[in-house]
Amino acid sequence: AVRSLERGEKAKNKILEEFPNANITLMELDLASLESINNFTNKIKEEKIDIDVFYNNAGILKETQPTTKDGYSQVMGTNYLGVYVLNENLKEYFKSLNHEVRVIFTTSIAQYLYKVNHEDLLLSNDEYKTLKKYAISKRAITHYFLSLRNELEWTNVRVYLVHPGITHTAIIGKSFGKIITYLADKFMNSIFHKVSKASLSTMYVLNDLIPNGTYVGPRGLFMISGYPKEHKVCRRVRKNFNKTIEETKKLGF
């Protein structure tokens, strides 16, 4: 699932160079557009695409335009609302498949910084800065994971939450320009772990022995880096998670 089919094609070709027998199909999906999400999920249902693992990893850190196509904060609209609508659209379809489906959500260490504002869930107020919006969007994703974990406990759908730690990915380069990117590259590569190690949290939850509802992140200090380990979502982050989902449902999605 790719926002840009052109960039997706380049990524596909790069994978095929290393794994020539891979079977890869591209589908367009822009999480900042409810129309794109609906088109994507309708196609999955119409074509009866079989799904074993559904990995929710896309997200943005810095807004490149004032709002999404539907008028919401771009960060919150992409990182939380888009993911919420995507999975709500597919939830019953997942349950209709006659085998186990693993749904994985990606959170961030930033979720510990700010609470979700239930009075302004989609962050329409201009006072919110970039990091604050990102942090709130990631805490909201954790709240959605907790809600689904309870709702789907006795179904064939298993949900997981992963936290990759801190690593230098394209999200830095796309957001802050060449100088900041260069400095971030030097600093982060010397302090934090590499992408290959960060991705192990996701690989970990694909193990058949990992129980439903597991939260996995780095084992190092403050979950910044290290090999994957199972964690508990702390009480401070869990607080009022049902309220976040209640307020989201009131918006009519």
SULDA-V465140 format. One record per residue. N is the residue number from 1. PHI is phi in whole degrees, 0 to 359 (NA if undefined). PSI is psi as a letter, one per 30 degrees, with the letter a starting at -180 (NA if undefined). D_LAST is the distance of its C-alpha to the last C-alpha in whole Angstrom. Layout:
{{N;PHI;PSI;D_LAST} {N;PHI;PSI;D_LAST}}
This chain:
{{1;NA;k;21} {2;225;k;22} {3;286;e;21} {4;246;j;25} {5;294;e;26} {6;295;e;30} {7;291;e;29} {8;297;e;28} {9;296;e;31} {10;295;e;33} {11;295;e;32} {12;299;e;32} {13;296;e;36} {14;295;e;37} {15;295;e;35} {16;294;f;37} {17;297;e;41} {18;270;e;40} {19;231;i;39} {20;298;f;40} {21;267;g;39} {22;295;k;36} {23;250;j;33} {24;238;k;31} {25;238;k;28} {26;267;k;26} {27;227;k;22} {28;284;k;21} {29;207;j;17} {30;247;j;16} {31;290;f;14} {32;271;g;14} {33;227;j;13} {34;296;e;10} {35;297;e;12} {36;296;e;14} {37;297;e;12} {38;296;e;11} {39;297;e;15} {40;296;e;16} {41;290;e;14} {42;296;e;15} {43;295;e;19} {44;300;e;19} {45;290;e;18} {46;296;e;21} {47;271;f;23} {48;51;h;23} {49;289;k;23} {50;283;k;25} {51;227;k;23} {52;260;e;25} {53;228;k;24} {54;238;j;20} {55;255;j;21} {56;269;j;18} {57;238;f;21} {58;292;k;20} {59;181;l;19} {60;234;l;21} {61;256;e;23} {62;240;k;24} {63;285;k;22} {64;256;f;24} {65;209;l;23} {66;304;e;21} {67;215;l;18} {68;287;l;15} {69;297;f;15} {70;259;g;12} {71;92;g;14} {72;253;l;13} {73;312;k;16} {74;297;e;17} {75;293;e;17} {76;292;e;14} {77;294;e;12} {78;275;e;14} {79;287;e;15} {80;244;d;12} {81;299;e;9} {82;299;e;10} {83;293;e;11} {84;300;e;9} {85;297;e;6} {86;304;e;10} {87;283;e;11} {88;295;e;8} {89;296;e;9} {90;257;f;13} {91;303;e;13} {92;292;e;15} {93;295;e;17} {94;304;e;18} {95;293;f;19} {96;280;f;21} {97;286;k;23} {98;268;h;27} {99;203;l;27} {100;289;k;26} {101;238;k;23} {102;255;k;23} {103;249;k;20} {104;243;k;21} {105;243;k;19} {106;252;k;21} {107;252;a;21} {108;210;l;24} {109;298;f;27} {110;295;f;26} {111;298;f;23} {112;279;f;26} {113;274;e;27} {114;220;k;24} {115;277;l;22} {116;286;k;18} {117;269;j;18} {118;287;f;16} {119;277;f;17} {120;216;i;16} {121;301;e;13} {122;265;g;13} {123;57;h;16} {124;281;f;17} {125;284;k;21} {126;289;f;23} {127;287;f;25} {128;284;k;23} {129;272;l;25} {130;305;e;25} {131;297;e;25} {132;296;e;24} {133;298;e;20} {134;297;e;21} {135;298;e;22} {136;295;e;19} {137;297;e;17} {138;284;e;19} {139;292;e;19} {140;297;e;15} {141;297;e;15} {142;298;e;18} {143;298;e;16} {144;294;e;14} {145;302;e;17} {146;298;e;18} {147;295;e;16} {148;293;e;16} {149;302;e;19} {150;287;e;20} {151;292;e;17} {152;258;g;19} {153;306;e;22} {154;253;g;24} {155;247;a;23} {156;279;f;24} {157;266;k;21} {158;249;k;22} {159;245;k;20} {160;222;l;22} {161;238;k;22} {162;236;k;25} {163;233;j;26} {164;282;f;29} {165;84;a;31} {166;248;k;32} {167;210;l;33} {168;274;j;34} {169;239;l;31} {170;296;f;30} {171;299;f;27} {172;285;e;30} {173;298;e;32} {174;285;f;29} {175;259;e;29} {176;234;g;32} {177;88;l;35} {178;293;e;38} {179;295;e;40} {180;297;e;37} {181;298;e;36} {182;297;e;40} {183;295;e;40} {184;297;e;37} {185;299;e;39} {186;295;e;42} {187;290;e;41} {188;291;e;38} {189;291;f;40} {190;270;f;43} {191;254;e;41} {192;255;l;38} {193;271;l;37} {194;279;l;37} {195;304;e;34} {196;299;e;36} {197;281;e;36} {198;300;e;32} {199;289;f;31} {200;293;f;33} {201;300;e;30} {202;290;e;28} {203;300;e;31} {204;300;e;32} {205;283;f;29} {206;275;f;30} {207;291;k;33} {208;298;f;33} {209;274;f;34} {210;280;k;31} {211;290;l;29} {212;304;k;26} {213;83;g;24} {214;282;k;26} {215;249;k;26} {216;233;k;28} {217;206;l;30} {218;300;l;33} {219;269;f;36} {220;286;a;38} {221;304;k;38} {222;57;g;35} {223;60;h;33} {224;283;e;34} {225;205;l;36} {226;120;l;37} {227;289;l;37} {228;292;k;34} {229;210;k;34} {230;284;k;32} {231;232;l;31} {232;255;k;29} {233;288;k;26} {234;294;l;28} {235;301;e;27} {236;298;e;27} {237;282;e;24} {238;293;f;22} {239;306;k;23} {240;63;g;20} {241;296;e;17} {242;295;e;16} {243;296;e;15} {244;299;e;13} {245;289;e;11} {246;301;e;11} {247;291;e;10} {248;294;e;7} {249;296;e;6} {250;296;f;8} {251;284;f;6} {252;91;g;4} {253;269;NA;0}}
